[in-house]
Amino acid sequence: MVNVGIVGATGYAGEELIDILLRHPQVRITNVSATAKRGKPVKISDILPRFKGRIDLICAEFDFAEIIKNCDLVFLALPHTVSMAIAPKLLKAGKKVIDLSADYRLKNTKIYEKFYNIRHKDKINLGFAVYGLPEIYRLKIKNAKLIANPGCYSTVSILALAPLAAFDLVDAGEVIIDAKSGVTGAGKKLVDGLLFPEVNEDFKAYKVNTHQHTPEIEQELTKLAGKKIKITFVPHLLPLNRGILVTIYAKKAQSEKRKAQSLISLYQKFYKKEPFVRIRDEGDFPGLKDVVKTNFCDIGIKENKDSIIIIAVIDNLLKGASGQAVQNMNIMYKFPEYTALL
């Protein structure tokens, strides 16, 4: 039995972690913490009533001594830039850490500092952090002590493009990612642009080609391709709670030497042993309802003479955050990968 702590338990990702882990037969939640908003510690089920009768742990401010005493593994469901002040202490105490923020995703600290406007404070642990995309890094995840759980846009975009990058089938400078996400992707915070009256019955782009997931996607695709991959990435905000749909436009590489095998067949073989990636048949493209509240990534492909269009979908809170984090935990502890996720 693995004793687990969740730091940032009252956010959207933290809430999903609790829900998944309560179903996990090999896990016991032994600590939940979050920034106090009620003046004093209260039961997590008083903050999140859906858990009444399921878990009645006290949710208090982060207490390092309590976590060290009671936990084997700690999920950090915290805002970006916060985890790198906490993770080093947990790791030094011999605890395993799965970080859902961006603090350990980008290996180039100058790029991190450019997109997150803060100096990186933990370059030592950054060096051995494993990027937690199971479909690509499963073998490294098995022995990891620190997992950098991927971003939601990054997860769906990398999975959609990985076979093309790995087999040099795409023009490295001609990849456009048109992405749409539900509002929970921005986290639980009071921002005018995320209020219901502002989002409802509207649809807009934001952070046009400046989004912080851009370098993350480029970093991983470049590793797969063995050469620099540049993308144009434009995210949009949907008036929905959850879900991400990306439409990707790619130009075929001029050097492509693929035989008669179709792209769909290639994708099916690439992801043949992956429990949470589903490749659609020709002419069949996924929608958000196909994956919302699941840990699946569904991918549809349209191959043209000189170009490729890919449509891929995930639930941003599950495969894009908490579900993937638990998938990583299952790999680390050698549990069946799908445990508590199906």
Buried (B, 14 or more C-beta within 10 A) or exposed (E): EBBBBBBBBBBBBBBBBBBBBBEBEBBBBBBBBBEEEEEEBBBBBEBBEEBEEEBEBBBBEBBEEBBBEBBBBBBBBBBBBBBBEBBBEBBEBEBBBBBBBBBBBBBEBEBBEEBBEEEBBBEEBBEEBBBBBBBBBBEBBBEBBBBBBBBBBBBBBBBBBBBBBBBBBBBBEBBBBBBBBBBBBBBEEEEEEBEEEBBEEEEEEEEEEEBBBBBBBBBBBBBBBEEEBEBBBBBBBBBBEBBBBBBBBBBBBEEEEEEEEEBBEBBBEBBEEBBBBBBBEEEEBBEBEBBBEBBBBBBBBBBEEEBBBBBBBBBBBBBBBBBBBBBBBBBBBEBEBEBBBE
